[in-house]
Amino acid sequence: MSGGTLRGGYLGQDDEKGTLYGVGVGPGAPDLITLRAARLIEGAAVIAYPTLAGADSFARSIAAGLIPAGAEEIVMDVPMTTDRAPAQAAYDAGAARIAAALDRGQDVVCLCEGDPFFYGSFMYLFARLAGTYRCDVVPGVTSVTACAARAGRPLVARNERLTVLPGPLPEAELRDRIAGAESVAIMKVGRHLPKVRAVIADLGLTGAATYVERASLPDEVVLPLADAPDTAPYFSMILLTKGADPWL
């Protein structure tokens, strides 16, 4: 892929080095991968992707049917701990391996579920490598838009504001931010579901909330929040829209 046309937006200038592509592979369904992302993955000699605490890579599983046989794979195992130091060390090590391939003149396609710059793991590699190497970011379908589509819930219209909140926020902050918002997407619900559900109930908004898990995958779940299960996977979200539907 070196010498191709998809090199806009990079900071590095050395044409003898490879290009790092941060490729969003979408929320889970392989047919939601963009044409540009698919073309890059199919032509890749080096593929990089993160795994979490030794588990299989979700990003790789989405793109598995496109990865060419014989491609070198750089696996970055990122520990799931509240201490950020182990994760930072994992990204340091991954960035070093990617840099070695780029220095050999090889392009590297780094897979990222969702969109690379929307809560995406790729941004940590971008921060380490973009000052030295060409970096091209290929956007992907986000989990927020995928959940809205699967739930049949438009997110915002006209002059409405969309507030995106991470589920791990402290309870008081979560309550204040939801109370002051119009349309809300709460991501990374997982083990925080009981807290988030209680906050929404306290605000009297349970009837306005929809629960979505594993959007676009075969085991997808879409339910009113009142009917949601007691436990949720990491890849789950709550969508909440207050007031009358502004698109009517």
C-alpha positions as CSV (number, residue, x, y, z in Angstrom):
1,M,0.0,0.0,0.0
2,S,3.0,2.3,0.2
3,G,2.8,5.0,-2.4
4,G,-1.1,4.9,-2.4
5,T,-3.4,7.8,-2.2
6,L,-4.8,7.4,1.3
7,R,-2.2,9.4,3.1
8,G,-4.1,12.6,4.0
9,G,-3.7,14.2,7.4
10,Y,-0.4,12.7,8.4
11,L,2.3,14.5,10.3
12,G,5.4,12.6,9.4
13,Q,7.1,13.3,6.0
14,D,9.6,10.4,5.4
15,D,8.5,8.6,2.2
16,E,10.8,5.7,2.9
17,K,8.8,4.7,5.9
18,G,5.5,3.0,5.9
19,T,2.1,4.5,6.7
20,L,0.1,3.7,9.8
21,Y,-3.6,3.3,9.1
22,G,-6.0,3.5,12.0
23,V,-9.1,1.7,10.7
24,G,-12.5,1.7,12.3
25,V,-14.2,-1.7,11.8
26,G,-17.6,-0.6,13.2
27,P,-19.7,-2.0,16.0
28,G,-19.6,-5.7,15.3
29,A,-21.4,-6.8,12.1
30,P,-18.7,-7.4,9.4
31,D,-20.9,-5.9,6.7
32,L,-20.8,-2.5,8.5
33,I,-17.1,-2.2,7.7
34,T,-16.6,0.6,5.2
35,L,-15.4,0.0,1.7
36,R,-12.2,1.9,2.4
37,A,-11.5,0.0,5.5
38,A,-12.1,-3.3,3.8
39,R,-9.8,-2.4,0.9
40,L,-7.0,-1.6,3.4
41,I,-7.4,-4.7,5.5
42,E,-7.5,-7.0,2.4
43,G,-4.2,-5.5,1.2
44,A,-2.4,-5.5,4.5
45,A,0.9,-7.2,5.0
46,V,0.9,-6.1,8.7
47,I,-2.2,-6.0,10.9
48,A,-2.2,-4.7,14.5
49,Y,-5.0,-4.8,17.1
50,P,-5.5,-4.8,20.8
51,T,-6.8,-7.6,23.0
52,L,-8.2,-7.1,26.5
53,A,-6.6,-9.1,29.3
54,G,-5.7,-12.0,27.1
55,A,-9.1,-12.5,25.6
56,D,-9.8,-12.7,21.8
57,S,-9.7,-9.5,19.9
58,F,-13.2,-8.2,19.2
59,A,-11.8,-5.9,16.5
60,R,-10.0,-8.8,14.8
61,S,-13.1,-11.0,14.9
62,I,-15.1,-8.3,13.0
63,A,-12.5,-8.1,10.3
64,A,-11.4,-11.8,10.3
65,G,-12.9,-12.6,6.9
66,L,-10.8,-9.8,5.2
67,I,-7.4,-10.5,6.8
68,P,-5.1,-12.0,4.1
69,A,-3.4,-15.3,4.8
70,G,0.2,-14.8,5.9
71,A,-0.2,-11.3,7.2
72,E,2.0,-10.5,10.2
73,E,-0.2,-9.8,13.2
74,I,0.9,-7.4,16.0
75,V,-1.2,-8.3,19.1
76,M,-1.3,-5.7,21.9
77,D,-2.6,-7.3,25.1
78,V,-4.0,-4.5,27.2
79,P,-4.7,-5.3,30.9
80,M,-8.1,-4.3,32.4
81,T,-7.1,-2.6,35.6
82,T,-7.9,0.7,37.2
83,D,-4.2,1.5,37.3
84,R,-3.4,3.0,33.9
85,A,0.3,2.2,34.0
86,P,0.0,-1.5,32.7
87,A,-2.2,-0.4,29.8
88,Q,0.2,2.4,28.9
89,A,3.1,0.0,29.0
90,A,1.2,-2.3,26.6
91,Y,0.6,0.5,24.2
92,D,4.3,1.5,24.5
93,A,5.3,-2.0,23.5
94,G,2.8,-2.2,20.7
95,A,3.9,1.2,19.3
96,A,7.5,0.0,19.3
97,R,6.6,-3.1,17.2
98,I,4.5,-1.0,14.8
99,A,7.3,1.5,14.5
100,A,9.8,-1.3,13.6
101,A,7.5,-2.4,10.7
102,L,7.0,1.2,9.6
103,D,10.8,1.7,9.6
104,R,11.1,-1.3,7.3
105,G,8.9,0.6,4.8
106,Q,5.8,-1.6,5.6
107,D,2.4,-0.1,6.0
108,V,0.5,-1.2,9.1
109,V,-3.3,-1.5,9.4
110,C,-4.4,-1.1,13.0
111,L,-7.9,-2.4,13.7
112,C,-10.2,-0.5,16.1
113,E,-13.8,-1.4,16.9
114,G,-16.2,1.4,16.2
115,D,-14.4,4.6,15.2
116,P,-10.7,5.2,16.0
117,F,-11.3,8.6,17.4
118,F,-14.5,8.0,19.3
119,Y,-13.4,6.2,22.5
120,G,-11.1,4.2,20.2
121,S,-8.0,2.4,21.4
122,F,-6.2,3.6,18.3
123,M,-5.9,7.1,19.7
124,Y,-3.2,5.9,22.2
125,L,-1.1,4.6,19.3
126,F,-1.7,7.8,17.3
127,A,-0.4,9.9,20.2
128,R,2.8,7.8,20.2
129,L,3.5,7.6,16.5
130,A,1.8,10.4,14.6
131,G,4.7,12.8,15.1
132,T,7.1,10.5,13.4
133,Y,5.1,8.5,10.8
134,R,2.4,9.1,8.3
135,C,-0.9,8.3,10.0
136,D,-4.2,8.0,8.1
137,V,-7.4,7.5,10.2
138,V,-10.3,5.7,8.5
139,P,-13.6,6.4,10.3
140,G,-16.0,3.7,11.2
141,V,-19.6,3.3,12.2
142,T,-19.9,4.2,15.9
143,S,-21.7,2.2,18.6
144,V,-23.9,5.2,19.3
145,T,-25.2,5.4,15.8
146,A,-25.5,1.6,15.5
147,C,-27.5,1.4,18.7
148,A,-29.8,4.2,17.6
149,A,-30.4,2.5,14.3
150,R,-31.1,-0.9,15.8
151,A,-33.4,0.6,18.4
152,G,-35.2,2.7,15.9
153,R,-34.5,5.8,18.0
154,P,-33.4,9.0,16.3
155,L,-30.8,10.7,18.4
156,V,-31.1,14.5,17.7
157,A,-32.9,16.9,15.4
158,R,-32.9,20.6,14.7
159,N,-31.1,22.3,17.5
160,E,-31.1,19.5,20.0
161,R,-27.9,18.5,21.8
162,L,-26.6,15.0,22.2
163,T,-24.7,14.2,25.4
164,V,-22.5,11.1,25.5
165,L,-21.7,9.8,28.9
166,P,-19.5,6.9,30.1
167,G,-21.2,4.5,32.6
168,P,-18.3,4.5,35.0
169,L,-18.9,8.2,36.0
170,P,-19.7,8.7,39.7
171,E,-23.4,8.5,40.5
172,A,-23.8,12.2,41.4
173,E,-22.1,13.4,38.2
174,L,-24.1,11.0,36.1
175,R,-27.3,12.3,37.7
176,D,-26.4,15.9,37.1
177,R,-25.4,15.4,33.5
178,I,-28.5,13.4,32.6
179,A,-30.7,16.0,34.3
180,G,-29.2,18.8,32.3
181,A,-29.2,17.0,28.9
182,E,-31.8,16.6,26.1
183,S,-30.7,13.4,24.4
184,V,-28.3,11.0,26.1
185,A,-26.3,8.0,25.1
186,I,-24.7,6.2,28.1
187,M,-21.9,4.0,27.0
188,K,-19.8,1.3,28.7
189,V,-22.7,0.3,30.9
190,G,-21.6,-3.2,31.8
191,R,-21.2,-3.7,35.5
192,H,-22.5,-0.2,36.1
193,L,-26.0,-1.0,35.0
194,P,-27.6,-1.1,38.5
195,K,-26.2,2.4,39.2
196,V,-27.2,3.8,35.9
197,R,-30.7,2.3,36.1
198,A,-31.2,3.7,39.6
199,V,-30.1,7.2,38.5
200,I,-32.5,7.2,35.6
201,A,-35.3,5.9,37.8
202,D,-34.7,8.6,40.4
203,L,-35.0,11.2,37.6
204,G,-38.3,9.7,36.5
205,L,-37.0,8.9,33.0
206,T,-37.1,5.1,32.9
207,G,-39.9,5.2,30.4
208,A,-37.8,7.3,28.0
209,A,-34.8,5.0,28.0
210,T,-33.9,2.1,25.8
211,Y,-31.3,-0.6,26.5
212,V,-29.2,-2.1,23.7
213,E,-26.4,-4.7,24.0
214,R,-24.2,-6.1,21.2
215,A,-25.8,-3.9,18.5
216,S,-25.6,-5.4,15.0
217,L,-24.5,-8.9,16.2
218,P,-26.6,-12.0,16.1
219,D,-27.1,-12.0,19.9
220,E,-28.2,-8.4,19.9
221,V,-30.7,-7.3,22.6
222,V,-32.9,-4.2,22.3
223,L,-35.3,-3.6,25.2
224,P,-37.1,-0.8,27.1
225,L,-34.8,-0.1,30.1
226,A,-37.6,-1.3,32.4
227,D,-37.2,-4.8,30.8
228,A,-33.5,-4.9,30.7
229,P,-31.6,-7.8,32.3
230,D,-30.0,-7.4,35.7
231,T,-26.5,-7.7,34.3
232,A,-25.0,-6.2,31.2
233,P,-21.9,-6.9,29.0
234,Y,-19.3,-4.2,28.4
235,F,-20.7,-3.6,24.9
236,S,-24.1,-2.3,26.1
237,M,-25.6,1.2,25.9
238,I,-28.6,3.1,27.2
239,L,-30.3,5.7,24.9
240,L,-32.5,8.3,26.5
241,T,-34.6,11.1,24.8
242,K,-36.6,13.5,26.8
243,G,-39.7,15.3,25.8
244,A,-41.7,15.2,22.6
245,D,-40.2,13.7,19.5
246,P,-38.7,16.8,17.7
247,W,-38.6,15.1,14.3
248,L,-42.5,14.8,14.1
